[in-house]
Structures are given as structure tokens and as C-alpha cells.
């Protein structure tokens, strides 16, 4: 795939050099159609694939959006994220993830129900997202440009999966986040929409990305269950969803 959008080339360069981009009108996206095109061009330029999705509700509430979590940004349980260059600070979020056992293709005109989507889920897990845009810190990005930048996904680590989750109330799972053994957050629930499946449902019924949508083996991370906080030092992070799984991630 050739790079046609000016932002695509700049994002590829920023990822390779770990140097921040300055925001200017020549590299912004005017709408999500451009955003999804840039995501695909960046993936091709990095020779990477989609491991999963970061999703949310559109600003106007009319549907959902999806940003790929690239395989090159995925970290194994117990693995290490290394700060490099300008990318010397991230925000930490502990999240609930769902992994799909079969494809869930776009189905215009016939919305997927919550039950249908859960039937396609093979397991759930605890995840840690490290959030960090490729643009200069403090810059307020337009939504479409932020979406093009994988909605500021910097890295993601997924814990072991739980297959027998059908009887769990996903809105009431206890989430404990620790840093170097110290509890940073301990709360029940905490998802912005209450039901963590809400943004998953919205994206499943609004798929218009350039990767062919939700595929078997991919995951969706449903959004933070903890208050995001800044991190720029070497630590060990541990997130546990009670009764689900635990994930450990180091930074260096």
C-alpha cells in the first residue's frame, strides 16, 4: 500500500525516530474516513498487523469508533515497555479486554445485540494500556487526527484469558492496579459507560475501518476502569480483575 496522506508518512517517521510531531493543518484529518485511511497506511508502512482494537463512542454519540492496537505495540504478560526519545511519558490505564473466537463482520441494516456479540467472544482478560500520542505533549488534537494516531495507543499488554465468564456481571468486576506492589487503584466497576460492552457494541455496529473489522483472535479493550495517571519512570505495574486474570508489565 502506498502512502497517500501526509499524516501517514509523518506518523511512520515519528514511530521510527521516537520524535514528536508538531500539529499543523497540513497533517490533520478532516473526518474519520481519513483517519481510517491513515491507520491502514501506517500499518502497511510499519509492516505490522492488527492485534486488537481500542474503541469508544463518537463525540456526538451516533455510533462508535475503532483504533487498531498494532501487533508491534503489543507486549506479552511480564514484558517490558522501554521509554525512548520524546516518548518518555505515558498514561497508565487498567482495562477489561474481550477476545473474539470468530469473525464479527460489518452488518449494515441489522445491528448486533449485546448477546450476539458476547456469543462471539471466546474469553475475557485483564489488560494494561499505556497511552501516549505521537504529537507534542500538551497539544489538543482534533478528534479525527487523534483517531488516525490509533487514538493515542502507545502499547498494550493482555493477561491470560478466562473462557468461563458468562455468569459474571462485567459492570461490577473489581479492578486492582498496583505500581511496585503499592495499590494505586482499587474499585468495583468504574467504566465510564457503566457497562464495558457499550463501546464494543457501538463499534461492532459502526465498523468502517480499512482492516476488515473484527476478526477471530483479535481483542477489544473496552476502556479504562481506573483513573489514568502519568508515568515516566521504571516500575512494575500489575493489574488484576478479580475472578478474571492478572497482568504484569514493566517499564524501563
Long-range contacts (C-beta under 8 A, 24 or more apart in sequence): 1-40, 1-41, 1-44, 2-41, 3-41, 3-44, 3-45, 4-37, 4-41, 5-29, 5-34, 5-37, 5-38, 5-41, 7-38, 7-145, 7-148, 8-37, 8-38, 8-41, 8-42, 8-45, 9-45, 11-38, 11-42, 11-134, 11-148, 11-149, 12-42, 12-45, 12-46, 14-134, 15-42, 15-46, 15-134, 17-85, 18-84, 18-85, 18-86, 18-87, 19-85, 19-86, 20-86, 20-87, 20-134, 20-135, 20-136, 20-137, 21-134, 21-135, 21-136, 22-135, 22-136, 22-139, 23-135, 23-136, 23-139, 23-141, 23-145, 27-145, 28-142, 28-144, 28-145, 29-142, 29-144, 29-145, 29-147, 29-148, 30-144, 31-144, 32-65, 32-144, 32-147, 32-208, 33-208, 34-144, 34-148, 35-144, 35-145, 35-147, 35-148, 36-147, 36-208, 36-209, 36-210, 37-210, 38-148, 39-67, 39-68, 39-147, 39-148, 39-150, 39-209, 39-210, 39-211, 40-209, 40-210, 40-211, 42-150, 43-68, 43-70, 43-211, 46-70, 46-72, 48-72, 48-73, 50-211, 50-215, 50-218, 51-156, 51-218, 51-219, 52-97, 52-99, 52-156, 52-158, 52-218, 52-219, 52-220, 52-221, 53-203, 53-214, 53-218, 53-219, 53-220, 53-221, 54-129, 54-150, 54-151, 54-153, 54-156, 54-220, 54-221, 55-199, 55-200, 55-202, 55-203, 55-220, 55-221, 55-222, 55-223, 56-151, 56-199, 56-202, 56-203, 56-223, 57-193, 57-198, 57-199, 57-202, 58-202, 58-206, 59-143, 63-202, 63-205, 63-206, 64-199, 64-201, 64-202, 64-203, 64-204, 64-205, 64-206, 65-147, 65-151, 65-203, 65-206, 66-203, 66-206, 66-207, 66-209, 67-147, 67-150, 67-151, 67-153, 68-150, 68-153, 68-209, 68-211, 69-150, 69-153, 69-156, 69-219, 69-221, 70-150, 70-153, 73-150, 73-153, 73-154, 73-155, 73-156, 74-155, 74-156, 74-157, 74-158, 75-155, 75-156, 75-157, 75-249, 76-157, 77-157, 77-158, 77-159, 77-160, 77-247, 77-248, 77-249, 78-248, 78-249, 78-250, 79-157, 79-249, 79-250, 80-249, 80-250, 80-251, 80-252, 81-130, 81-154, 81-155, 81-157, 81-249, 81-250, 81-251, 81-252, 82-251, 82-252, 83-232, 83-251, 83-252, 86-136, 87-132, 87-134, 87-154, 88-232, 89-132, 89-137, 89-230, 89-231, 89-232, 90-130, 90-131, 90-132, 90-154, 90-155, 90-230, 90-231, 90-232, 90-251, 91-130, 91-131, 91-132, 91-228, 91-229, 91-230, 91-231, 92-128, 92-129, 92-130, 92-131, 92-177, 92-179, 92-184, 92-226, 92-228, 92-229, 92-231, 92-237, 93-128, 93-129, 93-131, 93-224, 93-225, 93-226, 93-228, 94-126, 94-127, 94-128, 94-175, 94-177, 94-185, 94-224, 94-225, 94-226, 94-239, 95-126, 95-127, 95-128, 95-129, 95-221, 95-222, 95-223, 95-224, 95-225, 95-239, 96-124, 96-125, 96-126, 96-127, 96-170, 96-173, 96-175, 96-191, 96-196, 96-221, 96-222, 96-225, 96-241, 96-244, 97-124, 97-125, 97-126, 97-127, 97-158, 97-219, 97-220, 97-221, 97-222, 98-123, 98-124, 98-125, 98-197, 98-200, 98-219, 98-220, 98-222, 99-123, 99-124, 99-125, 99-158, 99-161, 99-217, 99-218, 99-219, 100-214, 100-215, 100-216, 100-217, 100-218, 100-219, 100-220, 101-216, 102-216, 103-213, 103-214, 103-215, 103-216, 104-204, 104-213, 104-214, 105-207, 105-212, 105-213, 105-214, 106-207, 106-208, 106-213, 107-205, 111-205, 112-201, 112-204, 112-205, 113-201, 114-197, 114-201, 117-197, 117-200, 117-201, 117-204, 118-166, 118-197, 120-214, 122-161, 122-163, 123-161, 123-162, 123-163, 123-165, 124-161, 124-162, 124-165, 124-168, 124-170, 124-241, 124-244, 125-158, 125-159, 125-160, 125-161, 125-162, 125-219, 125-241, 125-244, 125-245, 125-247, 126-158, 126-159, 126-175, 126-239, 126-240, 126-241, 126-244, 126-245, 126-246, 126-247, 127-156, 127-157, 127-158, 127-159, 127-219, 127-221, 127-239, 127-247, 128-156, 128-157, 128-237, 128-239, 128-247, 128-249, 129-153, 129-155, 129-156, 129-221, 129-224, 130-154, 130-155, 130-156, 130-231, 130-249, 130-251, 131-228, 156-221, 157-247, 157-249, 158-219, 158-247, 159-239, 159-245, 159-246, 159-247, 160-245, 160-246, 160-247, 161-245, 162-243, 162-244, 162-245, 165-244, 168-243, 168-244, 170-195, 170-196, 170-197, 171-195, 171-196, 173-225, 173-241, 173-242, 173-243, 173-244, 174-241, 174-242, 174-243, 175-225, 175-226, 175-239, 175-240, 175-241, 175-242, 176-239, 176-240, 176-242, 177-226, 177-237, 177-238, 177-239, 178-237, 178-238, 178-239, 178-240, 179-231, 179-235, 179-236, 179-237, 179-238, 180-235, 180-236, 181-236, 181-238, 184-226, 184-229, 185-226, 185-227, 187-225, 187-226, 189-225, 190-224, 190-225, 190-226, 191-222, 191-223, 191-224, 191-225, 192-223, 192-224, 193-223, 196-222, 196-223, 196-225, 197-222, 199-223
